[in-house]
Amino acid sequence: MRTLAVLSLAVGIGLAAALASIVDAILLRPLPVERPREIMRVFTASEGQPFGFVSYPDFLDFRKAKPMVAECLIPVAAGEPARMQLALAVTPDYFEVLGVGARFGRTFAQEDQMVVVVAHGSANDIGKNMRIGGKLYTIIGVAPEDFGLDRFMHADLYIPIRSYGDGKILEDRSRRFLTVHVRGINSGAEIAAIATRLEWEHPETNRGRRAVVLDELTARLRTDKTMPPLAGLLSALAALILAIACANACGALLMRGEARARVTAIKIALGASPMRLLGESLQESAAVAGVGCVLGLPVAWVVTEVLRRSIVLPTDFSISIAAHIDRRVIALAFASAMVAAVVCGVMQARGSLHKDRRRNHPHLLAIVEVALAAALVATGGSLWMGLNAAKHADLGYRADHISVMTFDPGQSGYNEARTRGFYRELMERVKALPGVRRVALAQSVPLGMTGAQKQISIGDQEEMTVWMNIVTPEYFELMHIGRTFDDRDGAIVNQELAKRVGVGEKMRIGGKVVEVTGVVKTAKYMRWDEAPRPYFYLPYAHNFASRMTLFVESDAEVFAAVRNLAGEIPMSDARMLREYFDNGAMFGVKVALRIAGVAGGGGLLLALAGLYGVVSSAVERRRREIGIRVALGARYEAVFAMIVRQGMTIAMVGTGVGIVAAQLGCRLLRGFVPGSGGSLLWASLGAAGLMVGASLVACAVPAFRALRVDPAAVLRGD
């Protein structure tokens, strides 16, 4: 029974530590900088955009108050042959303010421009040249391993922000694209005062815009609508797993106490005090918990790696959940082990001192284990059914048989005329491929990893930030969302934005007056379950962007052919449009489903082990009774049924309680996966069937062992 307790705690602590490492990575982990609590995030806020980016001119004014850094993550074509990588354009004092030094070489100086710090490299790379976006840079340093302020997107390169683009974007106060961090806990009032002054000095760009300064955790909670609920779900799963493991270990140690009842009775008769018995129980449970924790850490590492590697996003860039079993997770695992040791020790000592009631304890604990496991399985089943239902959600556009791939000729030194010529020729040649029906260009992909925004104003209304896309006329027909552009330089709005501005009316976009020429369906742009949001489209013919995505409607695979047609221009993010929904928009849900599957499987395994232990202990305890029954003529089938019936009573009661508890879990899931709660009935039936079938096996194995009892040996006292 001690082995069962150790293995139960090893599995429970291992799974809980793995879940804790993911919660830490997606929400709680401090920034990898010097004195991370001093780092605050700076936003600019306006109506409809409470947490916006910061323009470079505004940043220069803000940093007069406190040490401050700015960054902008951009895709670049780097290396020879060129391939798309993520570069972080940063201010010169970026590493200095954050208190981070280079692993090799040095970081930026104020006068640096055409230099680069790489994320992956060695001391031998210092001084080498690297072509980035058609320009030649010199490698001056290698960043620390696993460094980065973003939890998910990991830069390959760091470049000075003054070398970003043609420099015009750094002069435009209306172009807000920077993520800004300030060192200083009490910086909010000073920065807010500067924002108020800027609103008065630059009303054309800063009217109605204020500054918001938040600590890192608060910023994550307020700006991220997916990860906090996911972290809460994972924390609840970890707690349930630990509860099951702890109940299992308690039951095993109680049954071990029953086996040593005579020894305990002798100790009490000889004058052993309750405190001494408690101390012995705590000592034994601490040893069991300590060994379980040591064995559980490798389990945690394996589970973390499996989950981390199974999470795939629809992009070629370095985006992942950086979950690790670090010292903080290890400390949490040992703390959990100590809590389990105290609980198990107290329960074992209490059972020894209350001999008349201790035999009920393992049964009650087994019921609790089965109930928790049933709740996990039913909740996971509801989540899985909700995910399947979400796959049939109306996105507002077609997603099947469409291939997408992204190009950026500007990264290879192409100017606007040459870039337009490249796209025009590419579309003509791709359309001529066998099986291709339609071809279009768009700046961004619905439910993709990136998007574009513009500041617009309608009449006398206050300026607001609206998501938008630059597309060619073929885009609307290919996506089945409505009408196309005519020859005018206008804008097409979706039905939601059309509530504010209709066809023929005008709106100001970035200082330019544009007429609305059409209305199309409202679709899902950023999240699959988002509420209808305003959105508009601009024609590519009158609005230039170098980085564009090619949409190809075809029943055949076209990626290899298009790559050959593109020649020297690198292609990235080549995949089917459906993948942006399956692996991108459903990212958080799939993560939760995989983890719920692991947690549910682990909980089921622990519960079955506990049930098996209870039934095995009952068989051993009733060995003499079974032998006498058989000697008096009882049939083996009746003995088998008696033992299984005892175990299945525990399983049925626990399953019923667990299904009721799953009601609460599914209410929590409704906010995470809309529609998951509606599938609770079928999920509960499936969970009940699984629990009953698995419990029957767990009870049958020790029951078969009871059939091998020799009545003659029992009567002889052997």
N, C-alpha and C positions, 0 to 999 in steps of 0.2 A: 504493500500500500504506500510505503514511502516513495517508491519509484514512481507510482502513479501521481503522487503529489508533486514530485520534482518535474516530471514531464508536463503536467498540466500547467504549472507556473511557467515553465520554459516556453511553451507555446503561447500562453496568454501574454506574458511580458514581451515576448518577441513580436507578436502581432501588434500589441499596443504601442511598442516603441517605434515600429515601422510607420504606424499611422501618425504618431506624434512627430516623426521626422518630416512627414509631408505637410502637416499643419504648420510646423515651424517654417518650412520652406516657402509656403504660399502666403503666409500672413504674419508670423511673429518674429522671424529672424531679424536681428538688428543689422543695420548697414555695416558692411565690412570696412569701416573707417575708424580713425582715431576719435575717441569720445563720441560714439554714435548718438547719444541722447541729446547732444547739442545741435544736431543737424535737423533743420526744419524744412518743409517744402513750401514754396511760394507759388500761389496761383493768382490769376486775374479773373475776376468774376463779373458776369453781366447777366441780364435777364435771359433765361433759357440756357445759360452755361455757367453754373456755379463754380466750376473748377477748370478754368481755361489755362492755356499755355501763356507764355510771356514773350513779347517781342524783344529784339535785341536792344533797341534804343531805350525801352522801358527798363530792361535789365541794367543797363549802364547807369540809369538814374537810381534804381533801387540799391545797387551795391555801394552807393555813397554812404549808406547807413551802416551796413554790416559786411563782413567778409562773405562773399557770395559766389557761387559757381553756376554755370549754365551748360547744358548739354543738349544735343539733338542727334537722334539715331537715324542714320541714312544708309540706304543700300548703295554700294559702290562696286564697280568692276575693278578688281585688284589682282595683281600678279600677272605672270606671263606663262602660259596662256591665261587670259583674263577669266575670272569667275566671280559671280556676285557674292559679296560678303557684306557684313554689317560694320559700318564705321560709326564711331561716336565722335562728333565734332564738339570740342570742349573749349572752354576759355583757358588762357595760358596758365593761370594759377589753380587749375582744377585739382591736380594731385596735391599741391601744396596746402590749399585750404582744407582738403579732406584729410590731410595728414597721412598720405599714402606714398610710399617710395617705390621706385622701380625694382623689380627682381634682378634685372641686369641693366646696365647702362644708366640712363637718367630719364627724368620726365621733362616737361616743357619749361622753357624760359620765356620771358615776356616778348623777346624779339623773334622767337621761332615762328616759321610759317610752313615751309615745305619739308616738314619732318613728321615722322610717325612713330608712335609707340604701339607695338604689336602685343596682342593678348597671349599668343602662343609662339614661343621661340626660345632661343638659347643665346648665350653670350657671343657665339660666333656670328649671329645675325647683325650685331651692332655695326653700323657703317655701311651696310649694303643698301642698294637702291631698290625701290619698289614702285611700280607704276600703279597709281590709284586714280580712277576716273580720267584717264588720259594724261595725267600729270605725274612728274617724277618726284618721289619723296625719298628721304633718307631715313633709315631706321636708326633711332637714337636710344631706344630702350625697350624692355619687355615688362609688361605690367605684372603685378602680383597674381599668383594663381587664384582662380575663382573670385577675382575682383569684379565688381559691377554694382551699381545702385539699383538697377532693375532686377526684379525677382525672377523674371522669365527670359527676357531677351538679353543675350550675352554678346557683347561687341567683340569683333575680331581685331579691330584696329581703333586707335585713338589719333585724331588729327586736330590741329589748331582750328578753331572756328573761323578765323580770318581767311583760311584757305578754302572754305566751303562756298561752292558756287562762284558766281561772278561778283559777289560782294554787295549787290543791290539789295538782297534780302536783309542784310544787316543794317540797312539805312531806312527800311520801311517800318514805321511804327504800327502799321495795321497788320503786318505779317507776324502772327503769334505762333511760334513753333518750338520754343525752348522750354525744357524742363529745368526748373531753377531750385537750388538748395541754398539755404543760408545757415551759417554757423552762429548760433545765438538763440537761447531759449526765449528771451524776452524781446524778440525782434518785430512782433506783429504791429505794435503801435507806430513805430518809426516808419515801417514800410507802408502802412495804411495811410499815414500822413503824406508820404511822397506820392502815392497813387491819387489822393485827393487833389494835390497840386497839379499833377499831370492831367487830370480831367479838366481842370480850369485852363491850363496852358495849351492843351491839344484837344479841343472839343470834337474836332472832325474824326479823330480815331479813338479817343478815350472817354467819350461821353457815356455816363452810366456804368463805367467800369471801375471796380475797386480791387484792392489787394486782399488776399486771404492767406494767412500763414498758419500751417498746421504741423504738429509733430508727425513723424513718419507713420506710426501705427494708426493715428486718427485719419491721416490722409488715405491710407490703404482702405480703411473701413468705409470712408465716405465716397471714394471714387470708384471702388471695385464692387460691382453688384453680384459677382459670381463667387469669388473666392471666400469671403466671410461666411456665407451659408454653407459652402463646402467644408470649410474648416470646422464649423459647428457640427456638421453631420459626422465628420471623421472623429472629432473629439467624443461625441456620444457613442460611436462604434467602439472606440478604444476603451471607454469606461465600461461598456457592456462586456467586452472581451475579458477585461481584467476581473469583472465581477464573476463571470462564469468560471474563470480559472481559479479564482480565490475560493469560490464555493466548492469546486471540485477538490482542491487541495484540502479544504476543511473536512469535507466528507471522507477523504482518504485517511487523514490523520485521526479522525474520530473512530473510523473502523479499525485503525491500528490500535487505538486506545482500548476498544472493546476486546481485541485479541489479548491485550495485556491487563485485563481487568483483575485477575488474581494478584498479579504483582502490585498493582496500584492499591488493592485492598490491604495487602500486607503492609505496604508503606504507611497507609493511614492508621492501621492498627498499631504500628510501632511508633506513632506520634508525629508523622510527617504533617506539617502545617499546609493549609491551602496555598500560602505564598510560595512555599517550596515547590509544590506541585506545579504552580503557575510558572515559576522560574524554569523548571525542567521542560515544560511544554513550550515556553518561549524559546528556550535554547534549541530545542529540536526543530521547531518551525522556522527559526532564523537560519539554521543550517540548510534546511530544505529550500527556503526562499532564496538564499544566497547562491546555492548550486543552480536553482532554476533560472536565476537572473543571468549567471555566467553562461549557461547553455542557451538562454533566450537571445542574447545579443547577436550571435551568428545567424539565428533565425531572422532577427530583425533586419540584418544587412541583406540577406538573400531576398526577403520579401520586398524591401525597399528598392533594390536593384531591379527586380522583376517588374514591379509597378512602374518605376521610372522609365525603364526601357520600352514598356508596352504603350506609353503615352506618345502618340504621334500627332503632330500638328501639320496642317497643309502649307508648309513653307520649307524652302531650302536653307533658311538661315538658322543660326544657333539659338533656338528657343526651346527651353525645357524646364522641368521642375528640378531644381538643384537640391534634392533631398539627400541628406547624409546622416549617418549615425555618428554625430559628433559628441563632444563632452557634455553638452547640455542635454542631449537625448539620453546619454548613458547615465547622467545624474538622475534624470527622471525615472529611468528604468530601475535603478537601485532604490530610489525613494518608494516606488511602487512595490518593490520586493519587500521592503521593510514594513510597509503598511500591511501587506499580505501576511508577513510573519507575525505581526501583532494580532491580527484578526484570527488567524489559524491557531496561534498559541492560546489565546483566550478561549476560543471555542473548544479546543481540546481539553484544557484544564477544567472548564465548566462541565464538559461531559464526564470527566473523571469524578467530579464531586457530586454530580447528580446522576447516579447510576440508573435510577428508575426511569429517566427521560432520555438518556443519551442515545438509545436505539432509534428514537424518532428523528434525531438530528440528521443522519445521513439521508433519510428519506425526504425530509423537507428540503435539504440542500439539493438533492437530485431533482426535485420538482422545480426549484428555482432555476437550476441550470437548464433544464429542458424548456422552461418558459422563456428564458432569455434567448436561447438558441432559436426557438420557434418565432419569437418576435423579430430576430435578425433575419431569418430566412423569409418570413412573410414580407417584411419591409423591403428587403432586396428584391423579392419577386415583384412587388408593386413598382419599384423603381425601374426594373427591366421592362415591365409591361408599359409603363409610362414612356420609356425611351422608344419602344416600338411604335407606340401611338404617335409620338412626336415626329417620327420619320414621314408620316403622311400629312404633316401640317402644310397648310397652304402658304407658300412663300411669296406668292404674288408674281412669280416668274417661273419659267421652265428651267430645269437643272439637268435633265438627262440628255445624253449624247452631245454634250458640249465640252470641248477641250479648251483649256485656258493656259496661256504661257506669257510671261512678262519679258519686256525688252527695255533697254535704256541706252539708245545710241549716244546720248550726251556724255555718258561715261567713257565712250571711246573717242571723244573729241569732235563729235558731229555738231554742227550748228543747226539752227532751226530749219533752214531750207533743205539741208542735207538729210535731217531727221525726217521731215515730212516726205521727202522723196523715198527714203528707205521704207517707211510704212506703206506708202502708196504702192510701191513695187512688190513688197512682201504680200500685201492683201491680194493683189492681182494674181500672183504666182500660187499662193495657197488656194485661192478659189478655183484654180485650174486643176488641183489635185483630184484624183479619182475618189468619188464618194463624198466630196465636200459640197454642202448645199449653201451655206451662208458663212460669211466672215465679217467680223466687226472689231472695232477697237473701243476700249474704255480705260479710263484712268485707274479705276479700282474695281474690285470684284465684290459682289454682294456677299455679306457674311465673311469677308476675307479678313486678313490681318491688318490691313491698312485702309485708310479712307481720307477724304479731303473735305475741308470745311471752308465756307466763305461768310464774311460779314455782309448781311443784307439789311436794307431798310425799305419799308413799304409806306409811301406817303409820309405822314407826320409821325408814324410810329417809331418807337425807339429801335435802334439797331439791334439785330439778333444774329446769332451764329447758327448756320444751317448746313447740314451735310449735303454734298453735291457730287456730281460725277461729270467728267468730260467724255463725250462719246461721239462716235460717227453715226450717220443716219441709219445704218444697217442694224445698229444695236437693238432698237426697239422691236423690230420684226423678229430678230433672232431670239430675243428673250420673251417674246409674246407678252409685252406689257403695254402696248398702245401705239399711238401714232408716232411719226418721225418728224425731223426738222424740215422746214422749207429753206429757201435760199436766204432768208433774212438772218441777221445776227441776233437771235432771240434766245429765250430760255423756255424749257418745258418743265412744268411743275407737276408734282404728284397730287393726288386728290386731297391730301391733308393740307398741303401748302395752298392749294386752290381755294380753301375756305377763307384765306386772307387776301389773295390776289388772283383775279380771274384772267381769262384769255383777253388780250388786247390792252390790259393794264400794264403799268410799268413798275419796276422795282430797281433800286440802286444796289449794285453788286460791286463792292470794293471801289467805290467812287465812279463807277460806270453805270449809266442808265440803260436798262435792258427791258425789252418788251416781252411779255409772256405770250408765246405762240401756240401753246398746246398743253393738254392735261393727260397724264397717264396714271395707271393704277398705283396705289400705294403698296409697296412691297416690304419685305424684311431686309434691312440694310446692314445692321450691326449685330442684332441678336435675333434668334429664331422666334423668341416669345415676346419681342418688344411691342409696346403700344405703338399705334400709328404715329409716325413722326414726319415733320415737313422735310421735303427733299426736292432738289431740282437738278436739271441736266443742262449743260452748255454744249454747243456744237464744237467739235474738234477743229473744224475749218476756221473758226474765228478765235479759238482759245488754245494756245499751244502748251503742251506738256511733253517732256522728253520721255519720261518713264510711262509706258502704256502697256496694257494687257491685250493680247490678241485672243478673241473668242472665235472658235471654229466649230460649226455644227456639222457633225459627220458621224456615221456609224462605224467608221474604221479608225484605227490608231494613226494619228498624224504627227506625233511629237518628233519622231526621227526625221521625217521629211521636212518639217518646218525648221528644225535645227540646221539642216543642210542648206535650206534656202536662206537662212539668216546670215550665213557666212561668218564674218568676224565679230558680229554683235552677239555677246553671250546671252543665253536664254536661261531664265530662272522660273521657279515655281510652276513647272510644267505638270499639270495634273487635270483630272476631270473636275468640272464645276461642282459635281455632286459631293466631292470630297471636302469642299469648303463647308458644307453643311454637316456631313457625317463626322469629320474629324476636327473641324474648326468650331462651328456654332455649337455642336454638342460636346465640346471638349470637357467642360466641367461635369456634365451629366455622365459621360463615359468614365471619367476618372472616379466619380462617386460609385458608379455601377461596378467597376472592377474592384474597387476597395471594399464595397459592400459584399461582393462575392467572396473575396478573401476572408473578410471578417465573418460572414455567415458560415462559410465552410469551416473556419477555425472554431467558431462557437458550436457548430453541430458536432464536430469531432470531440471537443471537450465534453459536451453534454453526454454524448454516447459513452465516452470513457467513464464518466461519473456514474451513469446508469449501470454500465457493465460492472463497475466496482461494487455498487450497492447490491446487485443481484448475486455477484460472486461471493460477497461477504455473507449474504443470507444463506446461500447454499452451504458454505463452510460451517456456519453457525448451526444450521439445521441438519447437519450430516447424520447425527444419531437418529433424529426424528425420521428422516427419509429412510434410513436402514430399517427402522422398526416398522414403518408403514409397508415397506416392500415385504418384510418378513411376515407380516400379518395378511398379505395377499393383495396389497394395492398394486394396480397395474402401473407400468412405467409411464404409459401415456398420461395417466391421471397425475402422476408426480410431475411430469414435464409441464403439463398445463397449469398446475398449481404454482410452479415457480415462475413461468412466463406471465401468468395472470398478475402476480404480485408486481413484477417489473412494469408491465404494461399499464397497470393502474397509475403508477407514478408518471409514466410517459403521457398518458391521456390527460391527466389533470394538468401537468405542466404545459402540454401543448395548448389546452384550452385557455389557460391563463396567458400564455404567450401570444395567442391570436388576439385576445382582447387588448393586450399591451401594444400590439402592432397598430391598433387604431391611432394611438398617439403618434407613433413614428410616421405614419402615412400623412397625418395632418401637417407635420413638419415638412414632409417631402412636397406637399402641394405648392409651397412657395419656391421650391427648388426645381421641380419638374412638374409644370402644370399638367393635370390630367392623370398623374400617377395615383392619386387617391381614389379615382373612379374604378381602378382595377383591383381594389383591395380584396373584394370577394373572391375572385379567381386566384389571386396571390395567396390568400389565406387557405383556400381549399388545397392548393398545390403544396403549401408549406405543411399543412396538417397531414396530407398523404405522405410526404417525404419523411416527416418526423415519426409517424406511426410505423412506416416500413423499416426505417433505420433502427428504431427502438426495438422492434420485434427481433431483428438480427442480434442486437446487443444483448437482449434477454435470452435468446435461444442458445447462444454459445455456452454460458455457464449452466443453463438448464440441461444441456446434453451431457455436461460433465457430471451432473448429479445422478444421471442414469448409470454411471459406472460404480456407484457406491455398492459395496459387498455387504449384504445384510448379515451374513455370518460373522464377518470381521467386526462389524459394529456391535453385535451382541456379545462378542468375546471381549469388547473393550479396546480392540486394536485401533 
